[in-house]
Amino acid sequence: MNERRLLVYVPGWDGGVGRSMAQLFDGWSPPGYDVELIANRDKVRPRVQEVFRFARIVLDSARTPRQTAHHHLNLSVGGSTLRKGLLATVLSATGRPYSLHLHSGRYPGWFRSQHPFIRSWIRRVFRRATFVVVLGESWYDFTLELGVDPGRIRLIPNGSPERVSAANKSDRLIAVVGDVSLEKGSAVLAEALRSLGDRHLIVELVGPVLNDGGLAADHRVRLRGPVPGDEVGDLLDRAGVYVSASRSEAMSMALLEAMAAGCGIVATDVGSHREVLEGVGRVVPPDAPEALAAAIAELLADPPLARSRGGRARERHAERYSIGAQRTALIKALPQP
């Protein structure tokens, strides 16, 4: 029997969405499907070439035989929705099935800020999807607001690879992974750290430095910039504590990776963080440096507590947020080939 094609569209490979999909389909395809990952954006190319490249993707999608392919569109705010929405409109008009995978903690606010015509068009794009993937319970009601039939909503959290538990974690090492920017809470973290008088504390941040928010002035902070994936894993294996001070997330891949590494976790109450960390980590309000500092200080002052929470987070990850769990949920969501 010929396998059906599963065409998975991602923004590119430099962000969390691309990394999530690359890990999900690394050496694996759902039964009966042959997977092809398609990046619709390439930051290396000039913008004009980008336009022509996307036009080619749209035309190629419209030429796929109707019953031999399923199109899975990952979308976020801004241009991502406009590009994937155009692609979805073409697929719908030509009778080709597609599904949507919703990302970005800023999506509800971004959607409500759009012109009524754009909002109406986005609702049509969502309503015509075979199914819509949301990352957590917090996005379910918003998807209903878009007019999606409840029977077409699929809750599939992000997943990340499981890790071998590290035996020698450093109680004084805090890890932070992702863009160093104001949106990701760099200034809030800098203020929180200033109130912690621990001279022996080390804070390592890996990821593009867009705006350090004052972190560079703290001698305990190491801004390492972008590093290969194995170095991110090494940092998480060594760190006793992981901190996310982000002001906006959907479901952070880095946070899931920290859970897999058994870190004691402090994260802001954005996106699905509360749902993911309930009972296994500490959640604090965003833009609240005092609360962030207090939660970090609690773990630093009680290493056994940090290790205990880290162990429970690792168990939670294996149960709900592993690559295996994500693959099982996707198999159930996809149409039978």
C-alpha positions in Angstrom: 0.0 0.0 0.0 1.3 3.5 -0.9 2.0 5.7 2.1 0.2 9.1 2.3 2.4 12.2 2.4 2.4 14.3 5.6 3.6 17.8 4.6 4.6 19.7 7.8 5.1 23.5 7.3 7.4 25.3 9.8 8.6 28.9 9.9 12.2 27.9 9.8 14.8 26.0 11.8 16.1 28.8 14.1 13.2 29.0 16.6 11.3 26.8 19.0 8.6 25.7 16.5 11.2 24.4 14.0 13.2 22.7 16.7 10.0 21.1 18.1 9.0 19.7 14.7 12.5 18.6 13.9 12.7 16.6 17.1 9.2 15.2 16.7 9.9 13.7 13.3 13.6 12.9 13.7 13.8 9.4 12.3 10.0 8.8 12.7 6.8 9.0 10.7 3.2 8.2 11.8 2.1 4.8 10.6 1.0 5.0 7.0 2.6 8.4 6.4 5.7 9.6 4.7 6.8 12.9 6.4 8.3 15.9 4.6 9.3 19.0 6.6 9.0 22.3 4.6 10.5 25.6 5.9 8.5 28.5 4.5 11.1 31.1 5.6 14.8 31.4 5.2 16.4 34.4 6.9 19.6 34.0 4.8 17.7 34.8 1.5 16.9 38.4 0.4 13.3 39.3 1.1 12.3 39.3 -2.7 13.6 35.7 -3.0 11.6 34.8 0.1 8.4 36.0 -1.5 9.1 33.9 -4.6 10.0 30.9 -2.5 6.8 31.1 -0.6 4.8 31.5 -3.8 6.4 28.3 -5.1 5.5 26.5 -1.9 1.8 27.6 -2.3 1.8 26.5 -6.0 3.4 23.1 -5.2 0.8 22.5 -2.4 -2.1 23.1 -4.8 -0.6 20.5 -7.2 -0.5 17.7 -4.6 -3.0 14.9 -5.4 -6.1 15.6 -3.2 -6.3 12.2 -1.4 -2.6 11.4 -1.1 -1.4 14.2 1.2 -2.3 15.9 4.4 -0.9 19.4 5.1 0.0 20.3 8.7 0.5 24.0 9.2 2.4 25.4 12.2 1.5 29.0 12.8 2.2 31.9 15.1 1.5 35.6 15.2 2.0 38.2 12.5 3.4 37.1 9.2 3.3 33.5 10.2 -0.5 33.5 10.3 -0.7 35.6 7.1 1.5 33.2 5.2 -0.1 30.0 6.5 -3.5 31.5 6.2 -2.9 32.1 2.5 -1.7 28.6 2.1 -4.7 27.2 4.0 -7.1 29.3 1.8 -5.5 27.8 -1.4 -5.7 24.3 0.1 -9.3 24.7 1.1 -10.3 26.2 -2.3 -8.7 23.3 -4.1 -10.2 20.6 -1.8 -7.0 19.6 0.0 -7.1 18.7 3.7 -5.0 20.7 6.2 -4.6 20.9 10.0 -3.4 23.8 12.1 -0.9 23.8 15.0 -1.2 26.9 17.1 1.9 28.4 18.7 2.8 31.7 20.5 1.5 33.0 23.9 0.8 36.3 22.2 -1.8 34.9 19.7 -5.1 35.8 21.5 -4.0 39.5 22.0 -2.5 39.7 18.5 -5.7 38.3 17.0 -8.0 40.7 18.8 -5.9 43.7 17.7 -6.5 42.9 14.0 -8.9 44.6 11.6 -12.4 42.9 11.7 -11.9 41.7 8.1 -8.6 40.0 9.0 -10.2 38.4 12.1 -13.1 37.1 10.0 -10.7 35.6 7.5 -8.6 33.9 10.3 -11.8 32.4 11.8 -12.6 30.9 8.4 -9.1 29.4 8.2 -9.5 27.8 11.6 -13.0 26.6 11.0 -12.1 24.8 7.7 -9.2 22.9 9.2 -9.6 19.1 9.6 -8.3 19.6 13.2 -6.6 22.2 15.2 -3.7 21.4 17.7 -3.5 23.5 20.9 -0.6 23.1 23.3 -2.5 23.3 26.6 -5.9 23.7 28.2 -5.4 27.5 28.4 -5.8 27.7 24.6 -8.9 25.6 24.3 -11.4 28.4 25.1 -9.7 30.7 22.7 -9.9 28.2 19.9 -13.6 27.9 20.6 -13.8 31.7 20.3 -12.4 31.3 16.8 -15.4 29.1 15.9 -13.7 25.8 15.8 -15.9 22.8 16.5 -14.9 21.3 19.9 -14.7 17.9 18.2 -11.9 19.2 16.0 -9.7 20.5 18.8 -6.7 18.3 19.7 -4.7 18.9 22.9 -1.1 17.9 22.0 1.5 19.4 24.3 5.0 20.0 23.0 7.5 17.2 23.7 11.2 17.0 24.1 13.7 14.0 24.3 14.1 12.3 27.7 17.5 12.7 29.3 19.7 10.5 31.5 19.5 12.0 35.0 22.6 14.0 35.9 24.3 12.8 39.1 26.3 15.9 39.9 24.2 19.1 39.6 25.5 22.4 40.9 23.3 23.9 43.6 24.6 27.4 42.8 24.2 27.3 39.0 21.1 28.8 37.4 20.4 28.1 33.7 18.4 30.3 31.4 17.8 29.1 27.8 16.3 31.2 24.9 16.4 34.7 23.5 17.9 37.2 25.9 15.3 40.0 25.4 12.8 42.2 27.2 10.0 40.1 26.0 11.7 37.1 27.6 12.1 39.0 30.9 15.8 40.0 30.8 15.2 43.2 32.7 13.0 41.5 35.3 15.6 38.7 35.8 18.4 41.3 36.2 16.4 43.1 38.9 15.6 39.9 40.7 19.3 38.9 40.7 20.3 42.2 42.2 18.3 41.4 45.3 20.0 38.1 45.7 23.3 38.7 47.6 24.8 35.3 46.9 28.3 36.1 45.6 28.9 32.4 44.7 25.9 32.2 42.4 26.5 31.6 38.7 23.8 32.4 36.1 24.5 31.1 32.6 22.3 32.2 29.7 22.4 30.6 26.2 20.6 32.1 23.3 20.8 35.2 21.0 21.4 38.4 23.0 18.9 41.0 21.8 18.6 43.1 24.9 20.3 42.0 28.1 18.1 44.3 30.3 21.1 45.0 32.6 22.2 41.4 33.0 25.7 42.1 31.6 26.5 44.4 34.5 26.2 41.5 37.0 29.5 39.8 37.4 27.8 36.5 38.2 26.1 36.4 34.8 27.5 34.7 31.8 25.9 35.6 28.5 27.1 32.8 26.2 25.1 33.6 23.1 23.8 30.9 20.8 25.4 27.5 21.4 24.9 24.0 19.8 22.1 21.8 21.2 24.5 19.4 23.0 25.9 22.4 24.9 22.4 23.4 25.9 21.8 19.9 27.2 25.1 19.9 29.1 24.2 23.2 30.8 20.8 21.9 31.9 22.4 18.7 33.2 24.8 20.7 35.4 22.3 23.3 36.6 20.5 22.9 39.9 17.9 25.6 39.0 16.3 26.7 35.8 14.5 30.1 35.5 12.1 31.4 32.9 11.2 35.1 33.5 9.4 35.3 30.1 6.5 37.7 29.6 5.0 35.6 26.8 5.1 31.9 26.0 2.8 29.2 24.6 4.7 26.1 25.8 8.4 26.7 26.2 10.6 24.0 24.7 13.5 25.0 26.9 11.3 24.6 30.0 10.4 21.1 28.9 14.1 20.3 28.3 14.9 21.6 31.9 12.2 19.3 33.3 13.8 16.3 31.4 17.1 17.3 33.0 15.7 17.3 36.5 16.2 21.0 37.3 14.4 22.8 40.0 12.2 25.2 38.0 10.9 28.7 38.6 8.8 30.1 35.8 6.4 33.0 35.1 2.6 32.4 34.9 2.3 32.7 31.2 0.9 30.4 28.5 0.8 26.8 29.7 3.5 27.2 32.4 1.1 26.7 35.4 -0.6 23.7 33.8 2.8 22.1 33.0 4.4 22.8 36.4 1.5 22.2 38.8 2.9 20.4 41.8 6.5 20.1 40.3 7.7 23.7 40.0 7.2 27.2 41.2 5.1 29.6 39.1 5.3 33.4 39.8 3.5 36.4 38.1 5.3 37.9 35.1 6.9 41.3 35.6 7.3 40.7 39.3 11.0 40.7 40.2 10.4 40.5 43.9 8.3 37.3 43.5 10.9 35.9 41.1 13.7 36.6 43.5 11.9 35.0 46.4 11.2 31.8 44.4 14.8 31.5 43.3 16.1 32.2 46.8 13.8 29.4 48.1 15.5 26.8 45.9 19.0 28.1 46.5 18.5 28.0 50.2 17.2 24.4 50.2 19.1 22.2 47.6 17.2 19.1 48.7 13.9 20.9 47.8 15.3 21.8 44.4 16.4 18.3 43.8 13.1 16.9 44.9 11.1 19.2 42.7 13.5 18.5 39.8 12.9 14.7 40.2 9.1 15.2 40.2 9.4 17.4 37.1 11.5 14.8 35.3 8.8 12.2 36.1 6.1 14.6 34.8 8.1 15.1 31.6 8.4 11.4 31.0 4.7 10.9 31.5 3.2 13.8 29.6 5.9 15.9 27.7 8.2 13.4 26.1 8.6 12.9 22.4 6.9 9.6 22.7 3.8 11.1 24.3 3.6 13.7 21.6 3.9 11.2 18.8 1.2 9.0 20.3 -1.2 12.0 20.5 -0.4 13.0 16.9 -1.1 9.5 15.6 -4.6 9.7 17.2 -5.2 13.1 15.7 -4.3 12.4 12.1 -6.8 11.0 9.6 -6.3 7.3 9.0 -4.2 7.0 5.8 
